[in-house]
């Protein structure tokens, strides 16, 4: 008979089995996305400006020459990595990079090490989210549901393998919120407020938008101010001011620095386009695969949106006021702060879900409360809904097809071209786009050569054709195509839409 205890054991068994699959999966997960490639560039100690100057000198580069810009090397040290972040990064902060740098220096630049660090953080996410839910809801079953939901959530599991700081961003957001609640009711206030301060400092030095979590805690504290004694107010004020003072070392850089390299965040999107992206991003909390019938996908997405809305309505009616206040603040503050920025300054930060991950944590907590109460009251709909959500997450976690084929979105068709390129005897890739091209070195053979050119290259294409069996152009701009056309150089499409072949 399927009892509650056997259900718990079954859920824990699934967690253990799929975590083992994650570790096995690391061995062949060599595909690197362009954001991960940028992380490895900072890790190497070089700045994007230095790389651009090196690449666009008119000389053909080998794969081996480009590897020096992807990970820890013998030329640059840890101070160079800090300098790379400090002088050229919009929102990347040193805690993740410093930790990964020392780990890679100690154990090597293998994908197992680089991605294994994210898996270790992922274990911390599971444990801290369990304790946060337990502290909020005072119910072990609710805490187990919360940990299970975040484990199977496609929105968060992607950070369990990624070479980037967003997993640590999530972990610090959860950990600091748990320690905040723990310190408020602590019988050992000095110790707990000290650990809370450390979690704030860690979060602030992980990602610039962690500041929203700090704002959430501050607003919650102000709203509940009358319930706290003088000692609690004193320790919180000390923790907050000490954390901000230590963070001020880098904060001055954020406000005074110039960011001129990456302009993807500029250029506003219409509210209709943003709305469609918001729907997909919220739905991705539970669902991230395509069905054969494309008309069903939007139906599932909107059903999941309705589920989240109902969860918040139920949370507002049934949950303790303090619980509801924290969860609703955690959900709305990061998102609406960035939305206001987008609307006022013409940016599109809300089109990128990883910037306001704490908002998605709030949504998961609301759904957790709905499901846990439904299961506690032995409601059949709650069991069915939980099973559906776990099945959705389970399908999204299956590691086949291979990782490169599972990435969608900007630039996803570029690294998938490695099978086509590796079939060539002596391939050359000509590109104007350094950040899109750099990930290719992780999947193409060492025989592949690269030439980075401006829109009007001063290079003899006929002479290159005598040196290489296949010459590929990566997403040539209209001006480059016009230049080649003026030189009577013909292009033909390839099996990959991002690449053209010079005939």
DRENDO-633486 format. One record per residue (C-alpha): residue in one letter; x, z, y; residue number from 1. Coordinates in steps of 0.5 Angstrom, whole numbers. Each point is the difference from the previous one (the first is absolute). Layout:
# DRENDO-633486
ATOM, rest, xx, zz, yy, nr
ATOM, A, X, Z, Y, NUM
...
This chain:
# DRENDO-633486
ATOM, rest, xx, zz, yy, nr
ATOM, X, 0, 0, 0, 1
ATOM, X, 3, -2, 7, 2
ATOM, X, 0, 7, 4, 3
ATOM, X, 3, 1, 7, 4
ATOM, X, 6, 3, -3, 5
ATOM, X, 1, -6, -5, 6
ATOM, X, -1, -5, 7, 7
ATOM, X, 5, 4, 4, 8
ATOM, X, 5, -1, -6, 9
ATOM, X, -2, -7, 0, 10
ATOM, X, 1, -1, 7, 11
ATOM, X, 7, 3, 0, 12
ATOM, X, 2, -4, -6, 13
ATOM, X, -2, -6, 4, 14
ATOM, X, 4, 2, 6, 15
ATOM, X, 7, 1, -5, 16
ATOM, X, -1, -6, -3, 17
ATOM, X, -1, -4, 6, 18
ATOM, X, 6, 3, 3, 19
ATOM, X, 4, -2, -6, 20
ATOM, X, -2, -7, 1, 21
ATOM, X, 2, 1, 8, 22
ATOM, X, 7, 2, -2, 23
ATOM, X, 1, -6, -6, 24
ATOM, X, -3, -5, 6, 25
ATOM, X, 6, 2, 4, 26
ATOM, X, 5, -4, -4, 27
ATOM, X, -2, -7, 1, 28
ATOM, X, -4, 1, 7, 29
ATOM, X, 6, -4, 4, 30
ATOM, X, -5, -3, 5, 31
ATOM, X, 1, 2, 7, 32
ATOM, X, -5, 0, 5, 33
ATOM, X, 2, -2, 7, 34
ATOM, X, -1, 7, 3, 35
ATOM, X, 4, 3, -6, 36
ATOM, X, 5, -5, 2, 37
ATOM, X, 1, 2, 7, 38
ATOM, X, 0, 8, -3, 39
ATOM, X, 6, -3, -4, 40
ATOM, X, 3, -3, 6, 41
ATOM, X, 0, 7, 4, 42
ATOM, X, 3, 3, -6, 43
ATOM, X, 6, -5, 0, 44
ATOM, X, 1, 3, 7, 45
ATOM, X, 0, -7, 3, 46
ATOM, X, -5, -1, 6, 47
ATOM, X, -5, -6, 0, 48
ATOM, X, 4, -3, 6, 49
ATOM, X, 6, 0, -4, 50
ATOM, X, -3, -3, -6, 51
ATOM, X, -3, -6, 5, 52
ATOM, X, 7, -1, 3, 53
ATOM, X, 3, -1, -7, 54
ATOM, X, -5, -4, -3, 55
ATOM, X, -1, -5, 6, 56
ATOM, X, 7, -2, 0, 57
ATOM, X, -1, -7, -3, 58
ATOM, X, 3, 2, -6, 59
ATOM, X, -2, 0, -7, 60
ATOM, X, -1, 7, -3, 61
ATOM, X, 0, 1, -7, 62
ATOM, X, -4, 6, -4, 63
ATOM, X, 6, 4, -1, 64
ATOM, X, 1, 0, 8, 65
ATOM, X, -7, 2, 1, 66
ATOM, X, 0, 6, -5, 67
ATOM, X, 4, 4, 5, 68
ATOM, X, -6, 1, 5, 69
ATOM, X, -4, 2, -6, 70
ATOM, X, 1, 8, -1, 71
ATOM, X, 6, 4, 0, 72
ATOM, X, 7, -3, 0, 73
ATOM, X, 7, 2, 1, 74
ATOM, X, 1, -3, 7, 75
ATOM, X, -5, 4, 4, 76
ATOM, X, -2, 8, -1, 77
ATOM, X, -5, 4, 1, 78
ATOM, X, 1, 1, 8, 79
ATOM, X, -1, -8, 0, 80
ATOM, X, -7, 1, -3, 81
ATOM, X, -2, 5, 5, 82
ATOM, X, 3, -5, 5, 83
ATOM, X, -4, -5, -3, 84
ATOM, X, -7, 4, 1, 85
ATOM, X, 2, 3, 6, 86
ATOM, X, 1, -7, 4, 87
ATOM, X, -5, -5, -3, 88
ATOM, X, -5, 3, -4, 89
ATOM, X, -7, 1, 3, 90
ATOM, X, -3, 6, -4, 91
ATOM, X, 5, 1, -6, 92
ATOM, X, 3, 7, 0, 93
ATOM, X, 6, 3, -3, 94
ATOM, X, -3, 5, -6, 95
ATOM, X, -2, -6, -5, 96
ATOM, X, 6, -4, 2, 97
ATOM, X, 5, 6, -1, 98
ATOM, X, -2, 2, -6, 99
ATOM, X, 0, -7, -3, 100
ATOM, X, 7, -1, 2, 101
ATOM, X, 3, 6, -3, 102
ATOM, X, -4, -1, -6, 103
ATOM, X, 2, -8, -1, 104
ATOM, X, 7, 2, 2, 105
ATOM, X, 0, 5, -5, 106
ATOM, X, -3, -4, -6, 107
ATOM, X, 0, -7, 3, 108
ATOM, X, -4, -5, 3, 109
ATOM, X, -4, -2, -7, 110
ATOM, X, -8, -1, 1, 111
ATOM, X, 0, 6, -5, 112
ATOM, X, 3, 4, 5, 113
ATOM, X, -3, -3, 6, 114
ATOM, X, -7, 0, -3, 115
ATOM, X, 1, 7, -4, 116
ATOM, X, 0, 4, 7, 117
ATOM, X, -7, -3, 2, 118
ATOM, X, -2, 2, -7, 119
ATOM, X, 3, 7, 1, 120
ATOM, X, -4, 1, 6, 121
ATOM, X, -6, -3, -3, 122
ATOM, X, 0, 6, -5, 123
ATOM, X, 0, 5, 7, 124
ATOM, X, -6, -4, 2, 125
ATOM, X, -4, 1, -6, 126
ATOM, X, 2, 8, 0, 127
ATOM, X, -1, 1, 7, 128
ATOM, X, -7, -4, 1, 129
ATOM, X, -2, 5, -6, 130
ATOM, X, 2, 6, 4, 131
ATOM, X, -3, -3, 6, 132
ATOM, X, -7, -1, -3, 133
ATOM, X, 0, 7, -4, 134
ATOM, X, 2, 3, 7, 135
ATOM, X, -6, -3, 3, 136
ATOM, X, -5, 0, -5, 137
ATOM, X, 2, 6, -4, 138
ATOM, X, -2, -4, -7, 139
ATOM, X, 5, -2, -5, 140
ATOM, X, -4, -5, -2, 141
ATOM, X, -1, -3, 7, 142
ATOM, X, 8, 0, 0, 143
ATOM, X, 1, -4, -6, 144
ATOM, X, -5, -5, 2, 145
ATOM, X, 4, -1, 6, 146
ATOM, X, 6, 0, -3, 147
ATOM, X, -3, -5, -5, 148
ATOM, X, -3, -5, 6, 149
ATOM, X, 6, 0, 4, 150
ATOM, X, 4, -2, -7, 151
ATOM, X, -4, -6, -1, 152
ATOM, X, -1, -2, 7, 153
ATOM, X, 3, -7, 1, 154
ATOM, X, 1, 2, 7, 155
ATOM, X, 5, 6, -1, 156
ATOM, X, 3, -2, -7, 157
ATOM, X, 3, -6, 3, 158
ATOM, X, 5, 5, 4, 159
ATOM, X, 2, 3, -7, 160
ATOM, X, 4, -6, -1, 161
ATOM, X, 2, -3, 7, 162
ATOM, X, 7, 1, 3, 163
ATOM, X, -3, 2, 7, 164
ATOM, X, -2, 7, 3, 165
ATOM, X, -7, 0, -1, 166
ATOM, X, -1, 4, -6, 167
ATOM, X, 4, 5, 4, 168
ATOM, X, -4, -1, 6, 169
ATOM, X, -6, 2, -5, 170
ATOM, X, 3, 6, -3, 171
ATOM, X, 2, 3, 6, 172
ATOM, X, -7, -1, 3, 173
ATOM, X, -3, 3, -6, 174
ATOM, X, 5, 6, -1, 175
ATOM, X, 0, 2, 8, 176
ATOM, X, -8, 0, -1, 177
ATOM, X, 0, 5, -6, 178
ATOM, X, 6, 4, 3, 179
ATOM, X, -4, 0, 7, 180
ATOM, X, -6, 3, -4, 181
ATOM, X, 4, 5, -4, 182
ATOM, X, 4, 3, 6, 183
ATOM, X, -7, 1, 4, 184
ATOM, X, -2, 5, -6, 185
ATOM, X, 6, 2, -2, 186
ATOM, X, 2, 7, -2, 187
ATOM, X, 8, -2, 1, 188
ATOM, X, -1, -3, 7, 189
ATOM, X, 7, -1, 2, 190
ATOM, X, 2, -3, -7, 191
ATOM, X, -6, -5, 0, 192
ATOM, X, 1, -2, 7, 193
ATOM, X, 7, -2, 0, 194
ATOM, X, -2, -4, -6, 195
ATOM, X, -5, -3, 4, 196
ATOM, X, 5, -2, 5, 197
ATOM, X, 5, -3, -4, 198
ATOM, X, -6, -5, -3, 199
ATOM, X, -1, -2, 7, 200
ATOM, X, 7, -1, 2, 201
ATOM, X, 0, -4, -7, 202
ATOM, X, -6, -4, 2, 203
ATOM, X, 2, -1, 7, 204
ATOM, X, 7, -3, -2, 205
ATOM, X, -4, -4, -5, 206
ATOM, X, -4, -5, 4, 207
ATOM, X, -2, 0, 7, 208
ATOM, X, -8, 0, -2, 209
ATOM, X, 1, 7, -3, 210
ATOM, X, -1, 2, 7, 211
ATOM, X, -8, -1, -1, 212
ATOM, X, 1, 5, -6, 213
ATOM, X, 3, 5, 5, 214
ATOM, X, -6, -1, 5, 215
ATOM, X, -5, 1, -6, 216
ATOM, X, 3, 7, -1, 217
ATOM, X, 0, 2, 7, 218
ATOM, X, -7, -3, 1, 219
ATOM, X, -3, 4, -6, 220
ATOM, X, 4, 6, 3, 221
ATOM, X, -3, 0, 7, 222
ATOM, X, -7, -1, -3, 223
ATOM, X, 1, 6, -5, 224
ATOM, X, 4, 4, 5, 225
ATOM, X, -5, 6, 1, 226
ATOM, X, 0, 1, -8, 227
ATOM, X, 8, 1, 1, 228
ATOM, X, 3, 7, 1, 229
ATOM, X, 6, 0, 5, 230
ATOM, X, 6, 0, -5, 231
ATOM, X, -3, -6, -3, 232
ATOM, X, -1, -3, 7, 233
ATOM, X, 8, 2, 2, 234
ATOM, X, 3, -3, -7, 235
ATOM, X, -4, -7, 1, 236
ATOM, X, 2, -1, 7, 237
ATOM, X, 7, 2, -2, 238
ATOM, X, 0, -5, -6, 239
ATOM, X, -3, -5, 4, 240
ATOM, X, 5, 0, 6, 241
ATOM, X, 6, 1, -5, 242
ATOM, X, -2, -6, -3, 243
ATOM, X, -1, -4, 6, 244
ATOM, X, 7, 2, 3, 245
ATOM, X, 4, -2, -6, 246
ATOM, X, -4, -7, 0, 247
ATOM, X, 2, -1, 7, 248
ATOM, X, 6, -2, -2, 249
ATOM, X, -3, -7, -3, 250
ATOM, X, -6, 1, 5, 251
ATOM, X, 4, -2, 6, 252
ATOM, X, 2, -6, -4, 253
ATOM, X, -7, -2, -1, 254
ATOM, X, -2, 0, 7, 255
ATOM, X, 6, -3, 3, 256
ATOM, X, 2, -5, -5, 257
ATOM, X, -1, -8, 0, 258
ATOM, X, -3, -3, -6, 259
ATOM, X, 1, -8, 1, 260
ATOM, X, 1, -2, -7, 261
ATOM, X, -7, 0, -4, 262
ATOM, X, -6, -2, 4, 263
ATOM, X, -5, 0, -6, 264
ATOM, X, -4, 6, 4, 265
ATOM, X, -1, -4, 6, 266
ATOM, X, -6, -5, 1, 267
ATOM, X, -7, 3, -1, 268
ATOM, X, -5, -2, -6, 269
ATOM, X, -7, -1, 1, 270
ATOM, X, -5, 6, -2, 271
ATOM, X, -3, -4, -5, 272
ATOM, X, 7, -1, -3, 273
ATOM, X, 2, 7, 1, 274
ATOM, X, -7, 2, -3, 275
ATOM, X, 2, -4, -7, 276
ATOM, X, 7, 3, -1, 277
ATOM, X, -3, 7, 1, 278
ATOM, X, -5, -1, -5, 279
ATOM, X, 5, -3, -5, 280
ATOM, X, 5, 6, 2, 281
ATOM, X, -5, 5, -2, 282
ATOM, X, -3, -3, -6, 283
ATOM, X, 8, -1, -2, 284
ATOM, X, -1, 8, -1, 285
ATOM, X, -3, -2, -7, 286
ATOM, X, 0, -7, -1, 287
ATOM, X, 6, -5, 1, 288
ATOM, X, -2, -6, -5, 289
ATOM, X, -3, -7, 0, 290
ATOM, X, -6, -2, -4, 291
ATOM, X, -2, -7, -3, 292
ATOM, X, -6, 0, 5, 293
ATOM, X, 3, 1, 7, 294
ATOM, X, -7, 1, 2, 295
ATOM, X, 0, 7, -3, 296
ATOM, X, 6, 3, 3, 297
ATOM, X, -3, 1, 7, 298
ATOM, X, -6, 3, -4, 299
ATOM, X, 5, 5, -3, 300
ATOM, X, 3, 1, 6, 301
ATOM, X, -6, 2, 4, 302
ATOM, X, -2, 4, -5, 303
ATOM, X, 6, 4, 0, 304
ATOM, X, -1, 1, 8, 305
ATOM, X, -7, 3, -1, 306
ATOM, X, 3, 5, -5, 307
ATOM, X, 5, 2, 5, 308
ATOM, X, -5, 1, 5, 309
ATOM, X, -5, 4, -4, 310
ATOM, X, 6, 4, -2, 311
ATOM, X, 1, 2, 7, 312
ATOM, X, -8, 1, 1, 313
ATOM, X, 0, 5, -6, 314
ATOM, X, 7, 3, 2, 315
ATOM, X, -4, 2, 7, 316
ATOM, X, -6, 3, -3, 317
ATOM, X, 3, 4, -6, 318
ATOM, X, 7, 1, 1, 319
ATOM, X, 3, 6, 4, 320
ATOM, X, 0, -1, 8, 321
ATOM, X, 8, 1, 0, 322
ATOM, X, 1, -5, -6, 323
ATOM, X, -4, -5, 3, 324
ATOM, X, 3, 1, 7, 325
ATOM, X, 7, -1, -3, 326
ATOM, X, -2, -6, -5, 327
ATOM, X, -3, -4, 6, 328
ATOM, X, 5, 1, 5, 329
ATOM, X, 5, -2, -5, 330
ATOM, X, -4, -6, -1, 331
ATOM, X, -2, -2, 7, 332
ATOM, X, 7, 2, 4, 333
ATOM, X, 5, -5, -3, 334
ATOM, X, -5, -6, 0, 335
ATOM, X, -3, 1, 6, 336
ATOM, X, 6, 1, 4, 337
ATOM, X, 3, -6, -2, 338
ATOM, X, -6, -4, 1, 339
ATOM, X, 0, 2, 7, 340
ATOM, X, 7, -2, 1, 341
ATOM, X, -2, -7, -3, 342
ATOM, X, -6, -1, 5, 343
ATOM, X, 4, 3, 6, 344
ATOM, X, 6, -4, -1, 345
ATOM, X, -2, -6, -4, 346
ATOM, X, 4, 2, -7, 347
ATOM, X, -2, 0, -7, 348
ATOM, X, 2, 7, -3, 349
ATOM, X, -6, 1, -4, 350
ATOM, X, 0, -6, -3, 351
ATOM, X, 6, 3, -4, 352
ATOM, X, -3, 6, -5, 353
ATOM, X, 7, 3, -1, 354
ATOM, X, 0, 2, 7, 355
ATOM, X, -6, 5, 0, 356
ATOM, X, 1, 2, -8, 357
ATOM, X, -3, 7, 2, 358
ATOM, X, -6, -3, 2, 359
ATOM, X, -1, -2, -7, 360
ATOM, X, 2, 7, -3, 361
ATOM, X, -6, 2, 4, 362
ATOM, X, -5, -5, -4, 363
ATOM, X, 3, 2, -6, 364
ATOM, X, -1, 7, 1, 365
ATOM, X, -8, -1, 2, 366
ATOM, X, -1, -4, -6, 367
ATOM, X, 3, 5, -4, 368
ATOM, X, -5, 5, 2, 369
ATOM, X, -5, -4, -1, 370
ATOM, X, 2, -1, -7, 371
ATOM, X, 2, 7, -2, 372
ATOM, X, -7, 2, 2, 373
ATOM, X, -4, -5, -3, 374
ATOM, X, 4, 2, -7, 375
ATOM, X, -1, 7, 1, 376
ATOM, X, -7, -1, 1, 377
ATOM, X, 0, -4, -7, 378
ATOM, X, -2, -6, 4, 379
ATOM, X, 0, -7, -4, 380
ATOM, X, 2, -4, 6, 381
ATOM, X, 6, 4, 1, 382
ATOM, X, 3, -1, -7, 383
ATOM, X, -2, -8, 1, 384
ATOM, X, 3, -1, 7, 385
ATOM, X, 7, 4, -2, 386
ATOM, X, 0, -4, -6, 387
ATOM, X, -1, -7, 4, 388
ATOM, X, 6, 3, 5, 389
ATOM, X, 5, 1, -5, 390
ATOM, X, -1, -6, -4, 391
ATOM, X, 1, -4, 7, 392
ATOM, X, 6, 4, 1, 393
ATOM, X, 2, -1, -7, 394
ATOM, X, -1, -8, 0, 395
ATOM, X, 4, 0, 7, 396
ATOM, X, 6, 4, -3, 397
ATOM, X, 1, -4, -6, 398
ATOM, X, 7, -3, 1, 399
ATOM, X, -2, -8, -2, 400
ATOM, X, 1, -5, 2, 401
ATOM, X, 7, 2, 2, 402
ATOM, X, 1, 3, 7, 403
ATOM, X, 2, -6, 4, 404
ATOM, X, -7, -3, -2, 405
ATOM, X, -4, 6, 2, 406
ATOM, X, 2, 0, 8, 407
ATOM, X, -5, -3, 4, 408
ATOM, X, 0, -1, 8, 409
ATOM, X, 6, -2, 5, 410
ATOM, X, 6, -3, -3, 411
ATOM, X, -3, 1, -8, 412
ATOM, X, 1, -7, -2, 413
ATOM, X, 7, 0, 2, 414
ATOM, X, 4, 4, -5, 415
ATOM, X, -4, -3, -5, 416
ATOM, X, 4, -6, 1, 417
ATOM, X, 6, 2, -4, 418
ATOM, X, -2, -3, -7, 419
ATOM, X, 0, -7, 4, 420
ATOM, X, 6, 2, 3, 421
ATOM, X, 4, 2, -6, 422
ATOM, X, -2, -6, -4, 423
ATOM, X, 4, -4, 5, 424
ATOM, X, 8, -1, -2, 425
ATOM, X, 3, 1, 7, 426
ATOM, X, -6, 2, 5, 427
ATOM, X, 0, 1, 8, 428
ATOM, X, -5, 3, 4, 429
ATOM, X, 0, -2, 7, 430
ATOM, X, -4, 5, 4, 431
ATOM, X, -2, 3, 7, 432
ATOM, X, -3, 6, -2, 433
ATOM, X, 5, 5, -2, 434
ATOM, X, -4, 6, -2, 435
ATOM, X, -5, -4, -4, 436
ATOM, X, 7, -3, -4, 437
ATOM, X, 4, 6, -1, 438
ATOM, X, -5, 3, -6, 439
ATOM, X, 2, -7, -4, 440
ATOM, X, 7, 2, -1, 441
ATOM, X, -3, 6, -5, 442
ATOM, X, -4, -5, -4, 443
ATOM, X, 4, -7, 0, 444
ATOM, X, 7, -1, -4, 445
ATOM, X, 7, 1, 3, 446
ATOM, X, 0, -8, 1, 447
ATOM, X, -5, 0, 5, 448
ATOM, X, 3, -2, 7, 449
ATOM, X, -3, 2, 7, 450
ATOM, X, 0, -4, 7, 451
ATOM, X, -3, 3, 6, 452
ATOM, X, -2, -4, 5, 453
ATOM, X, -3, 0, 7, 454
ATOM, X, -6, -5, 1, 455
ATOM, X, 5, -6, 2, 456
ATOM, X, 6, 1, -5, 457
ATOM, X, 6, -3, 2, 458
ATOM, X, 2, -2, -8, 459
ATOM, X, 0, -6, -4, 460
ATOM, X, -5, 0, -5, 461
ATOM, X, 3, -7, -3, 462
ATOM, X, 6, 4, -1, 463
ATOM, X, -3, 6, -3, 464
ATOM, X, -4, -4, -5, 465
ATOM, X, 7, -2, -3, 466
ATOM, X, 1, 7, -1, 467
ATOM, X, -6, 3, -3, 468
ATOM, X, -5, -3, -6, 469
ATOM, X, -6, 3, 4, 470
ATOM, X, -1, 2, 7, 471
ATOM, X, -6, 4, 2, 472
ATOM, X, -3, 2, 7, 473
ATOM, X, -4, 6, 1, 474
ATOM, X, -6, 0, 4, 475
ATOM, X, 3, -5, 5, 476
ATOM, X, -2, 0, 7, 477
ATOM, X, -4, -6, 3, 478
ATOM, X, 6, -1, 5, 479
ATOM, X, 5, 0, -6, 480
ATOM, X, -4, -5, -4, 481
ATOM, X, -1, -4, 6, 482
ATOM, X, 8, 0, 1, 483
ATOM, X, 1, -2, -8, 484
ATOM, X, -5, -5, 1, 485
ATOM, X, 4, -3, 6, 486
ATOM, X, 6, 0, -5, 487
ATOM, X, -4, -4, -5, 488
ATOM, X, 0, 6, -5, 489
ATOM, X, -6, 0, -4, 490
ATOM, X, -3, 6, -3, 491
ATOM, X, -4, 1, -6, 492
ATOM, X, -5, 6, -2, 493
ATOM, X, 2, 5, -6, 494
ATOM, X, -3, 4, -5, 495
ATOM, X, 0, 5, 5, 496
ATOM, X, -4, 0, 6, 497
ATOM, X, 6, 3, 5, 498
ATOM, X, 5, -5, -2, 499
ATOM, X, 2, -7, 1, 500
ATOM, X, 5, -4, -3, 501
ATOM, X, 4, -5, 3, 502
ATOM, X, 0, -7, -3, 503
